[in-house]
Amino acid sequence: MNTYLHVGTNYLNNITFQSVKDDIFPNKPNGGLWLTCQDPKNTIGNEWIEYLSWHPFIAIYAHYLNLNGTMDCLLIELKNNAKIFTLDSFNKLNYLNQKYPKDNFFSYEALSQDYDGIYIDIYKFYSLPIYKEYFEQFSVNTLLLFNFDCISHYFPGSITIEDLDENYNFNFYQINLSSKKQEITPIPLKYQLFQAKVNKFLIKYLKEQEIKITNINNSQTLINLVKEKYDLEIKTLAHENNLSESQLTLSLISHYFN
């Protein structure tokens, strides 16, 4: 199967797509696009949504849940030549640890230079002692995409929850996908030119202030600076590219603190 479901948005834009970065925890990185296997004909079953129904606080804190009790989603279809590494055995894990070593595990950043993504079958590791140390944070089988270019197209959709209670628990839901496929458009030249303009401004600021981006306080400083200096440009670009102003601003400075 080469179709996968993503929960949390029904729109893909490679302007805000963040490259995968190794986190302080070696087993689960930041960035990329996180998905689960999904048959487009199956409208009432998905293992990640099932997990959210058992742990509704995740849907709340991750801002998946809309005020009307729905969740945005989308279904992607990979290109036939997508290069995905399937991690489903101890031998394959050893290979990754040796080929892309990092802190007794493997580097997702290094792996992303050779592959479009990695599919992690956590169920194959349940009976092994390493499961709790390395894979417990992966709640379900997961595809982590490193590269937007391997996506053929996607279908926007929403998840309708039929029995959401006052504690945000639910048992019954339906996945509603549009029949009209959407293409992922290239990053507009206007945005690239604006990014270069912001880069020049921030590089000058960081040099003058002798600031190193090592914590969230510094990144918030940059967010505020960019918002203040380029308010009109951000509003215009965000509207033109169907993004929130906060999404766009964070994208503009993300590589300074990732």
Backbone as CSV, one residue per row, in Angstrom:
resi,resn,N_x,N_y,N_z,CA_x,CA_y,CA_z,C_x,C_y,C_z
1,MET,0.842,-1.196,0.000,0.000,0.000,0.000,0.875,1.243,0.000
2,ASN,0.575,2.203,-0.837,1.368,3.434,-0.854,0.513,4.667,-0.582
3,THR,-0.591,4.461,0.156,-1.425,5.587,0.592,-1.396,5.666,2.118
4,TYR,-1.295,6.896,2.615,-1.091,7.103,4.047,-1.895,8.305,4.523
5,LEU,-2.316,8.251,5.797,-3.140,9.302,6.373,-2.326,10.161,7.333
6,HIS,-2.543,11.461,7.230,-1.964,12.424,8.168,-3.100,13.152,8.869
7,VAL,-3.017,13.309,10.172,-4.054,13.969,10.964,-3.522,15.307,11.480
8,GLY,-4.354,16.342,11.414,-3.980,17.633,11.958,-4.091,18.777,10.971
9,THR,-4.075,18.458,9.690,-4.263,19.470,8.661,-4.852,18.804,7.429
10,ASN,-5.511,19.575,6.592,-6.021,19.027,5.327,-5.390,19.753,4.139
11,TYR,-4.223,20.370,4.409,-3.557,21.130,3.353,-2.049,20.954,3.478
12,LEU,-1.384,20.636,2.363,0.062,20.492,2.368,0.707,21.670,1.659
13,ASN,1.707,22.228,2.283,2.434,23.332,1.690,3.902,23.176,2.043
14,ASN,4.745,23.003,1.029,6.147,22.743,1.335,6.893,23.973,1.836
15,ILE,6.233,25.125,1.892,6.846,26.291,2.542,7.063,25.996,4.024
16,THR,6.085,25.363,4.656,6.166,25.120,6.100,6.708,23.729,6.438
17,PHE,7.083,22.967,5.410,7.628,21.628,5.671,9.021,21.758,6.266
18,GLN,9.228,21.168,7.437,10.506,21.264,8.134,11.325,19.993,7.919
19,SER,12.590,20.172,7.586,13.484,19.020,7.441,13.575,18.264,8.759
20,VAL,13.776,16.958,8.659,13.859,16.149,9.865,15.144,16.475,10.613
21,LYS,15.034,16.563,11.950,16.172,16.879,12.804,16.229,15.887,13.957
22,ASP,17.423,15.360,14.217,17.591,14.488,15.372,17.322,15.274,16.642
23,ASP,16.495,14.692,17.514,16.138,15.353,18.759,17.097,14.908,19.857
24,ILE,16.883,15.459,21.062,17.704,15.025,22.190,17.414,13.565,22.527
25,PHE,16.215,13.088,22.165,15.900,11.670,22.289,16.231,11.021,20.951
26,PRO,17.119,10.030,20.928,17.601,9.497,19.653,16.548,8.758,18.843
27,ASN,15.487,8.293,19.492,14.553,7.429,18.784,13.435,8.162,18.075
28,LYS,13.199,9.447,18.365,12.081,10.143,17.753,12.497,11.568,17.402
29,PRO,12.606,11.869,16.121,13.099,13.178,15.700,11.994,14.220,15.596
30,ASN,12.382,15.439,15.244,11.449,16.514,14.929,11.418,16.720,13.420
31,GLY,10.365,17.383,12.954,10.252,17.687,11.532,9.691,16.524,10.736
32,GLY,9.732,16.661,9.423,9.189,15.634,8.544,7.670,15.633,8.550
33,LEU,7.089,14.654,7.886,5.637,14.482,7.833,5.306,13.103,8.367
34,TRP,4.408,13.040,9.369,4.116,11.807,10.086,2.779,11.235,9.611
35,LEU,2.790,9.936,9.249,1.603,9.323,8.656,1.432,7.885,9.120
36,THR,0.217,7.363,8.867,-0.062,5.951,9.095,-0.675,5.355,7.830
37,CYS,-0.516,4.045,7.652,-1.089,3.368,6.490,-2.598,3.561,6.453
38,GLN,-3.140,3.737,5.250,-4.581,3.922,5.141,-5.093,3.472,3.784
39,ASP,-6.057,2.559,3.803,-6.782,2.187,2.596,-7.833,3.265,2.345
40,PRO,-7.813,3.925,1.181,-8.780,5.003,0.929,-10.239,4.567,1.052
41,LYS,-10.493,3.270,0.850,-11.868,2.770,0.919,-12.330,2.545,2.356
42,ASN,-11.381,2.533,3.282,-11.722,2.309,4.689,-12.000,3.654,5.348
43,THR,-13.243,3.945,5.612,-13.623,5.242,6.184,-13.874,5.177,7.690
44,ILE,-13.747,4.010,8.292,-14.072,3.881,9.722,-12.950,3.238,10.521
45,GLY,-11.740,3.198,9.952,-10.655,2.564,10.686,-9.298,3.149,10.346
46,ASN,-8.561,3.563,11.376,-7.183,4.014,11.237,-6.523,3.880,12.600
47,GLU,-5.337,3.279,12.634,-4.752,2.969,13.937,-4.338,4.213,14.730
48,TRP,-3.958,5.292,14.064,-3.603,6.506,14.794,-4.848,7.176,15.373
49,ILE,-5.926,7.218,14.598,-7.167,7.799,15.122,-7.694,6.947,16.276
50,GLU,-7.558,5.632,16.151,-7.961,4.750,17.259,-7.166,5.092,18.516
51,TYR,-5.875,5.315,18.341,-5.034,5.659,19.494,-5.473,6.988,20.102
52,LEU,-5.817,7.960,19.252,-6.296,9.251,19.751,-7.606,9.099,20.519
53,SER,-8.443,8.166,20.088,-9.713,7.964,20.788,-9.496,7.425,22.202
54,TRP,-8.388,6.702,22.395,-8.053,6.187,23.739,-7.273,7.208,24.550
55,HIS,-6.634,8.164,23.858,-5.820,9.175,24.539,-6.211,10.556,24.002
56,PRO,-7.417,11.017,24.293,-7.927,12.255,23.679,-7.134,13.506,24.035
57,PHE,-6.404,13.468,25.146,-5.618,14.641,25.524,-4.555,14.952,24.467
58,ILE,-4.110,13.929,23.733,-3.128,14.165,22.669,-3.751,15.000,21.560
59,ALA,-4.977,14.670,21.186,-5.673,15.424,20.139,-5.889,16.874,20.554
60,ILE,-6.072,17.091,21.845,-6.300,18.458,22.347,-4.997,19.252,22.347
61,TYR,-3.974,18.681,22.959,-2.715,19.411,23.092,-1.992,19.581,21.759
62,ALA,-2.240,18.679,20.814,-1.626,18.803,19.490,-2.464,19.680,18.561
63,HIS,-3.581,20.192,19.087,-4.474,21.077,18.322,-5.077,20.376,17.101
64,TYR,-5.320,19.072,17.231,-5.986,18.342,16.156,-7.487,18.614,16.148
65,LEU,-8.043,18.778,17.346,-9.494,18.830,17.501,-10.021,20.233,17.231
66,ASN,-10.914,20.346,16.265,-11.538,21.628,15.951,-12.686,21.920,16.913
67,LEU,-13.130,23.169,16.946,-14.208,23.564,17.847,-15.515,22.836,17.550
68,ASN,-15.701,22.439,16.300,-16.933,21.738,15.933,-16.844,20.230,16.138
69,GLY,-15.758,19.772,16.782,-15.635,18.352,17.087,-15.115,17.501,15.952
70,THR,-14.536,18.112,14.939,-13.930,17.369,13.838,-12.414,17.494,13.907
71,MET,-11.732,16.695,13.111,-10.283,16.809,12.954,-9.959,16.847,11.467
72,ASP,-9.067,17.742,11.090,-8.627,17.798,9.702,-7.694,16.629,9.409
73,CYS,-7.692,16.195,8.156,-6.800,15.111,7.763,-6.538,15.193,6.262
74,LEU,-5.622,14.383,5.804,-5.393,14.256,4.366,-4.782,12.892,4.087
75,LEU,-4.996,12.435,2.882,-4.457,11.150,2.432,-3.437,11.433,1.340
76,ILE,-2.221,10.935,1.512,-1.217,11.117,0.462,-1.001,9.806,-0.291
77,GLU,-0.603,9.946,-1.537,-0.187,8.791,-2.331,1.254,9.030,-2.751
78,LEU,2.109,8.050,-2.480,3.514,8.173,-2.817,3.764,7.865,-4.287
79,LYS,4.798,8.455,-4.829,5.237,8.106,-6.180,5.795,6.687,-6.172
80,ASN,5.744,6.038,-7.331,6.223,4.653,-7.422,7.704,4.528,-7.108
81,ASN,8.465,5.580,-7.361,9.913,5.514,-7.124,10.324,6.059,-5.760
82,ALA,9.355,6.281,-4.879,9.677,6.760,-3.526,10.589,5.753,-2.829
83,LYS,11.640,6.247,-2.234,12.627,5.383,-1.586,12.384,5.399,-0.078
84,ILE,11.684,4.375,0.388,11.309,4.280,1.795,12.052,3.119,2.449
85,PHE,12.710,3.384,3.563,13.365,2.315,4.318,12.350,1.725,5.290
86,THR,12.149,0.412,5.229,11.229,-0.264,6.143,12.006,-0.881,7.289
87,LEU,11.774,-0.384,8.485,12.444,-0.891,9.683,11.511,-1.875,10.379
88,ASP,11.780,-3.158,10.199,10.882,-4.181,10.746,11.634,-5.398,11.290
89,SER,12.912,-5.221,11.585,13.664,-6.339,12.155,14.878,-5.811,12.920
90,PHE,15.371,-6.648,13.821,16.556,-6.281,14.601,17.773,-6.149,13.697
91,ASN,17.857,-6.981,12.662,18.975,-6.908,11.729,18.998,-5.574,10.985
92,LYS,17.816,-5.098,10.598,17.742,-3.818,9.896,18.099,-2.664,10.830
93,LEU,17.701,-2.792,12.084,18.055,-1.766,13.058,19.565,-1.725,13.251
94,ASN,20.199,-2.884,13.329,21.652,-2.938,13.446,22.322,-2.305,12.240
95,TYR,21.745,-2.544,11.059,22.296,-1.947,9.841,22.254,-0.417,9.916
96,LEU,21.114,0.131,10.352,20.989,1.582,10.463,21.956,2.137,11.496
97,ASN,22.088,1.432,12.621,22.996,1.888,13.674,24.443,1.950,13.188
98,GLN,24.803,1.022,12.304,26.176,0.977,11.797,26.387,1.943,10.627
99,LYS,25.366,2.058,9.773,25.477,2.892,8.573,25.317,4.377,8.904
100,TYR,24.411,4.692,9.852,24.123,6.087,10.216,24.194,6.250,11.736
101,PRO,25.351,6.006,12.341,25.431,5.965,13.817,25.224,7.317,14.480
102,LYS,24.543,7.269,15.637,24.388,8.451,16.483,23.923,8.010,17.869
103,ASP,24.780,8.178,18.852,24.414,7.916,20.248,23.773,6.548,20.453
104,ASN,24.421,5.497,19.998,23.942,4.123,20.175,22.626,3.844,19.445
105,PHE,22.264,4.713,18.532,21.068,4.490,17.714,21.452,4.894,16.307
106,PHE,20.523,5.424,15.533,20.885,5.904,14.204,20.394,7.335,14.022
107,SER,21.002,8.024,13.086,20.672,9.415,12.818,19.615,9.500,11.722
108,TYR,18.459,10.067,12.063,17.421,10.290,11.059,17.890,11.322,10.030
109,GLU,18.636,12.305,10.491,19.137,13.325,9.565,20.040,12.704,8.507
110,ALA,20.943,11.821,8.923,21.838,11.159,7.969,21.048,10.248,7.035
111,LEU,20.095,9.515,7.595,19.269,8.629,6.779,18.493,9.394,5.725
112,SER,18.081,10.617,6.052,17.276,11.414,5.127,18.066,11.856,3.897
113,GLN,19.393,11.750,3.954,20.202,12.078,2.787,20.137,10.981,1.727
114,ASP,19.761,9.770,2.135,19.727,8.629,1.207,18.321,8.121,0.919
115,TYR,17.348,8.467,1.782,15.990,7.936,1.635,14.959,9.054,1.709
116,ASP,13.784,8.788,1.125,12.668,9.740,1.178,11.895,9.634,2.478
117,GLY,12.054,8.525,3.182,11.322,8.335,4.428,11.653,7.001,5.052
118,ILE,11.115,6.779,6.240,11.299,5.513,6.943,9.948,5.047,7.473
119,TYR,9.649,3.761,7.260,8.439,3.159,7.823,8.868,2.283,8.987
120,ILE,8.347,2.581,10.172,8.736,1.860,11.376,7.590,0.965,11.824
121,ASP,7.832,-0.334,11.762,6.847,-1.336,12.189,7.148,-1.690,13.642
122,ILE,6.518,-0.957,14.567,6.852,-1.142,15.981,6.423,-2.506,16.512
123,TYR,5.421,-3.116,15.852,4.926,-4.402,16.344,5.977,-5.503,16.212
124,LYS,6.928,-5.330,15.306,7.985,-6.326,15.139,9.016,-6.259,16.263
125,PHE,8.909,-5.223,17.104,9.889,-5.052,18.181,9.276,-5.248,19.567
126,TYR,7.974,-5.538,19.614,7.282,-5.662,20.896,7.960,-6.651,21.846
127,SER,8.406,-7.783,21.320,8.933,-8.845,22.171,10.415,-8.683,22.482
128,LEU,11.035,-7.628,21.939,12.471,-7.438,22.151,12.735,-6.477,23.306
129,PRO,13.820,-6.684,24.047,14.138,-5.809,25.190,14.323,-4.348,24.783
130,ILE,14.709,-4.095,23.535,14.979,-2.720,23.101,13.702,-1.922,22.858
131,TYR,12.533,-2.591,22.849,11.299,-1.876,22.511,11.054,-0.692,23.447
132,LYS,11.128,-0.931,24.735,10.811,0.123,25.704,11.785,1.293,25.586
133,GLU,13.047,0.992,25.290,14.064,2.044,25.227,13.964,2.870,23.957
134,TYR,13.651,2.211,22.830,13.750,2.900,21.547,12.434,3.148,20.816
135,PHE,11.406,2.353,21.081,10.214,2.442,20.245,8.919,2.714,20.996
136,GLU,8.992,2.847,22.303,7.765,3.035,23.072,7.083,4.366,22.729
137,GLN,7.842,5.373,22.312,7.242,6.659,21.968,6.498,6.622,20.633
138,PHE,6.713,5.579,19.845,5.936,5.400,18.619,4.686,4.604,18.975
139,SER,3.563,5.281,19.000,2.330,4.652,19.487,1.772,3.640,18.510
140,VAL,1.996,3.864,17.214,1.484,2.983,16.167,2.537,2.875,15.073
141,ASN,2.328,1.941,14.148,3.215,1.861,12.992,3.200,3.197,12.252
142,THR,4.367,3.669,11.876,4.494,5.057,11.428,5.350,5.173,10.172
143,LEU,4.885,6.000,9.236,5.724,6.434,8.128,6.153,7.870,8.413
144,LEU,7.454,8.101,8.459,7.995,9.442,8.609,8.632,9.835,7.284
145,LEU,8.034,10.818,6.621,8.558,11.277,5.338,9.594,12.373,5.554
146,PHE,10.710,12.245,4.848,11.768,13.249,4.894,11.659,14.239,3.730
147,ASN,11.000,13.816,2.672,11.091,14.531,1.402,9.712,14.705,0.779
148,PHE,9.311,15.941,0.544,8.024,16.232,-0.079,7.948,15.749,-1.526
149,ASP,9.093,15.690,-2.211,9.095,15.377,-3.637,8.646,13.956,-3.944
150,CYS,8.612,13.091,-2.933,8.192,11.710,-3.189,6.675,11.551,-3.126
151,ILE,5.945,12.634,-2.827,4.479,12.584,-2.796,3.936,12.842,-4.191
152,SER,3.092,11.946,-4.669,2.480,12.119,-5.988,1.378,13.175,-5.927
153,HIS,0.461,13.026,-4.964,-0.643,13.962,-4.771,-1.305,13.634,-3.439
154,TYR,-2.289,14.428,-3.064,-2.994,14.149,-1.824,-4.468,14.515,-1.955
155,PHE,-5.259,13.967,-1.024,-6.691,14.231,-0.969,-7.028,14.846,0.384
156,PRO,-7.513,16.085,0.422,-7.879,16.701,1.701,-9.116,16.040,2.292
157,GLY,-9.257,16.127,3.601,-10.421,15.519,4.230,-10.627,15.974,5.655
158,SER,-11.586,15.364,6.300,-11.863,15.646,7.709,-12.357,14.373,8.378
159,ILE,-12.221,14.347,9.685,-12.674,13.204,10.483,-13.858,13.664,11.314
160,THR,-14.998,13.076,11.074,-16.208,13.408,11.818,-16.330,12.481,13.022
161,ILE,-16.427,13.063,14.200,-16.572,12.273,15.425,-18.033,12.302,15.851
162,GLU,-18.609,11.132,16.027,-20.053,11.047,16.250,-20.453,11.074,17.721
163,ASP,-19.527,10.751,18.623,-19.935,10.605,20.031,-18.933,11.253,20.981
164,LEU,-18.442,12.426,20.638,-17.481,13.131,21.486,-18.163,13.565,22.782
165,ASP,-17.615,13.125,23.931,-18.246,13.485,25.203,-17.540,14.676,25.844
166,GLU,-17.953,15.028,27.068,-17.415,16.220,27.725,-15.939,16.074,28.081
167,ASN,-15.426,14.839,28.104,-14.009,14.590,28.381,-13.212,14.341,27.100
168,TYR,-13.871,14.592,25.971,-13.259,14.455,24.643,-12.956,13.004,24.265
169,ASN,-13.572,12.069,24.951,-13.466,10.672,24.550,-14.404,10.412,23.378
170,PHE,-14.054,9.452,22.543,-14.950,9.067,21.461,-14.654,7.635,21.019
171,ASN,-15.649,7.002,20.420,-15.505,5.642,19.919,-15.804,5.536,18.423
172,PHE,-16.701,6.389,17.948,-17.156,6.282,16.560,-16.739,7.513,15.761
173,TYR,-16.168,7.283,14.615,-15.719,8.376,13.755,-15.794,7.927,12.298
174,GLN,-15.721,8.894,11.418,-15.720,8.589,9.991,-14.709,9.482,9.289
175,ILE,-13.920,8.870,8.400,-12.921,9.597,7.620,-13.558,10.011,6.301
176,ASN,-13.619,11.309,6.064,-14.253,11.838,4.853,-13.187,12.483,3.975
177,LEU,-12.920,11.883,2.825,-11.883,12.377,1.929,-12.488,12.941,0.661
178,SER,-11.932,14.032,0.193,-12.366,14.606,-1.076,-11.993,13.654,-2.220
179,SER,-12.784,13.645,-3.262,-12.485,12.827,-4.440,-11.560,13.558,-5.406
180,LYS,-11.295,14.830,-5.115,-10.466,15.654,-6.000,-9.043,15.698,-5.458
181,LYS,-8.113,15.133,-6.218,-6.732,15.114,-5.750,-6.082,16.481,-5.911
182,GLN,-5.176,16.774,-4.993,-4.472,18.043,-4.977,-2.986,17.806,-5.246
183,GLU,-2.406,18.678,-6.042,-0.976,18.618,-6.300,-0.248,19.530,-5.317
184,ILE,0.990,19.205,-5.037,1.813,20.050,-4.180,2.574,21.016,-5.072
185,THR,2.291,22.280,-4.937,2.894,23.280,-5.811,4.286,23.653,-5.326
186,PRO,5.164,24.026,-6.244,6.524,24.439,-5.854,6.477,25.698,-4.985
187,ILE,7.546,25.920,-4.231,7.643,27.136,-3.419,7.703,28.340,-4.352
188,PRO,6.803,29.313,-4.193,6.772,30.471,-5.099,8.065,31.281,-5.043
189,LEU,8.452,31.826,-6.187,9.653,32.652,-6.252,9.539,33.846,-5.310
190,LYS,8.336,34.401,-5.186,8.126,35.542,-4.306,8.492,35.202,-2.868
191,TYR,8.147,33.990,-2.442,8.497,33.569,-1.086,10.005,33.383,-0.957
192,GLN,10.636,32.764,-1.960,12.080,32.537,-1.909,12.844,33.856,-1.801
193,LEU,12.401,34.862,-2.542,13.052,36.173,-2.489,12.859,36.824,-1.117
194,PHE,11.654,36.636,-0.554,11.387,37.185,0.772,12.214,36.468,1.828
195,GLN,12.352,35.146,1.681,13.178,34.378,2.608,14.617,34.890,2.602
196,ALA,15.152,35.170,1.409,16.512,35.689,1.295,16.635,37.051,1.981
197,LYS,15.606,37.867,1.859,15.580,39.191,2.491,15.587,39.056,4.020
198,VAL,14.776,38.143,4.530,14.725,37.902,5.974,16.050,37.325,6.461
199,ASN,16.634,36.405,5.695,17.926,35.820,6.070,18.984,36.904,6.260
200,LYS,19.049,37.821,5.307,20.040,38.900,5.361,19.840,39.757,6.609
201,PHE,18.585,40.061,6.913,18.268,40.869,8.090,18.665,40.151,9.379
202,LEU,18.341,38.848,9.481,18.620,38.105,10.705,20.119,37.859,10.889
203,ILE,20.802,37.561,9.798,22.255,37.341,9.897,22.937,38.591,10.446
204,LYS,22.536,39.747,9.944,23.100,41.017,10.418,22.776,41.232,11.890
205,TYR,21.507,40.948,12.277,21.093,41.128,13.671,21.868,40.204,14.604
206,LEU,21.980,38.943,14.241,22.669,37.971,15.093,24.136,38.331,15.256
207,LYS,24.742,38.820,14.180,26.150,39.203,14.255,26.331,40.410,15.159
208,GLU,25.458,41.400,15.020,25.555,42.610,15.839,25.329,42.309,17.315
209,GLN,24.375,41.423,17.597,24.022,41.122,18.988,24.848,39.984,19.581
210,GLU,25.650,39.337,18.722,26.461,38.192,19.142,25.595,37.118,19.799
211,ILE,24.483,36.825,19.131,23.518,35.849,19.648,23.723,34.499,18.954
212,LYS,23.675,33.447,19.748,23.647,32.089,19.215,22.276,31.489,19.530
213,ILE,21.674,30.889,18.534,20.330,30.341,18.714,20.439,28.965,19.369
214,THR,20.247,28.942,20.668,20.376,27.685,21.414,19.150,27.346,22.244
215,ASN,18.175,28.265,22.316,17.000,27.961,23.123,15.772,28.671,22.574
216,ILE,14.631,28.323,23.097,13.360,28.831,22.586,13.216,30.326,22.804
217,ASN,13.861,30.872,23.844,13.766,32.303,24.080,14.383,33.098,22.935
218,ASN,15.520,32.605,22.442,16.158,33.277,21.324,15.310,33.172,20.062
219,SER,14.730,31.999,19.831,13.901,31.848,18.635,12.664,32.744,18.719
220,GLN,12.107,32.892,19.900,10.964,33.778,20.058,11.365,35.233,19.798
221,THR,12.583,35.577,20.167,13.096,36.913,19.862,13.100,37.155,18.364
222,LEU,13.560,36.156,17.607,13.599,36.292,16.150,12.195,36.357,15.554
223,ILE,11.291,35.556,16.091,9.902,35.595,15.630,9.331,36.993,15.789
224,ASN,9.540,37.582,16.959,9.021,38.928,17.218,9.665,39.971,16.312
225,LEU,10.968,39.825,16.092,11.676,40.767,15.217,11.129,40.734,13.797
226,VAL,10.977,39.530,13.277,10.510,39.378,11.894,9.074,39.864,11.761
227,LYS,8.237,39.533,12.730,6.845,39.989,12.698,6.758,41.513,12.694
228,GLU,7.593,42.129,13.531,7.544,43.586,13.648,8.049,44.277,12.385
229,LYS,9.126,43.774,11.824,9.756,44.439,10.683,9.026,44.167,9.363
230,TYR,8.447,42.953,9.237,7.874,42.556,7.948,6.389,42.203,8.069
231,ASP,5.685,42.951,8.879,4.282,42.649,9.162,3.428,42.585,7.893
232,LEU,3.526,43.585,7.047,2.696,43.634,5.842,3.047,42.519,4.872
233,GLU,4.347,42.273,4.662,4.767,41.205,3.750,4.282,39.842,4.233
234,ILE,4.361,39.615,5.544,3.923,38.339,6.104,2.421,38.157,5.921
235,LYS,1.666,39.193,6.208,0.208,39.115,6.025,-0.136,38.774,4.569
236,THR,0.535,39.435,3.624,0.251,39.222,2.204,0.627,37.815,1.768
237,LEU,1.834,37.374,2.121,2.295,36.049,1.714,1.478,34.937,2.364
238,ALA,1.131,35.125,3.620,0.325,34.120,4.310,-1.022,33.957,3.618
239,HIS,-1.651,35.057,3.257,-2.941,35.006,2.570,-2.807,34.344,1.197
240,GLU,-1.756,34.683,0.463,-1.565,34.143,-0.886,-1.274,32.647,-0.890
241,ASN,-0.714,32.148,0.200,-0.311,30.741,0.249,-1.140,29.903,1.214
242,ASN,-2.299,30.453,1.633,-3.231,29.710,2.474,-2.573,29.243,3.775
243,LEU,-1.809,30.137,4.399,-1.120,29.828,5.640,-1.526,30.826,6.711
244,SER,-1.356,30.418,7.956,-1.518,31.391,9.038,-0.244,32.224,9.116
245,GLU,-0.366,33.424,9.662,0.808,34.290,9.788,1.854,33.663,10.705
246,SER,1.415,32.969,11.748,2.357,32.332,12.672,3.095,31.185,11.993
247,GLN,2.383,30.408,11.152,3.032,29.331,10.400,4.135,29.883,9.514
248,LEU,3.799,30.941,8.793,4.746,31.526,7.855,5.958,32.106,8.578
249,THR,5.726,32.825,9.665,6.825,33.433,10.406,7.763,32.367,10.965
250,LEU,7.187,31.311,11.529,8.006,30.235,12.073,8.817,29.565,10.978
251,SER,8.210,29.391,9.814,8.922,28.790,8.683,10.109,29.643,8.257
252,LEU,9.927,30.947,8.272,10.983,31.866,7.829,12.238,31.774,8.695
253,ILE,12.069,31.493,9.976,13.228,31.503,10.875,13.591,30.115,11.399
254,SER,12.865,29.078,10.973,13.007,27.761,11.600,14.431,27.210,11.493
255,HIS,15.108,27.444,10.370,16.430,26.857,10.200,17.474,27.518,11.091
256,TYR,17.111,28.591,11.781,18.058,29.245,12.683,18.115,28.539,14.045
257,PHE,17.071,27.778,14.372,17.099,27.140,15.696,16.766,25.670,15.655
258,ASN,16.593,25.069,14.464,16.393,23.620,14.378,17.744,22.906,14.506
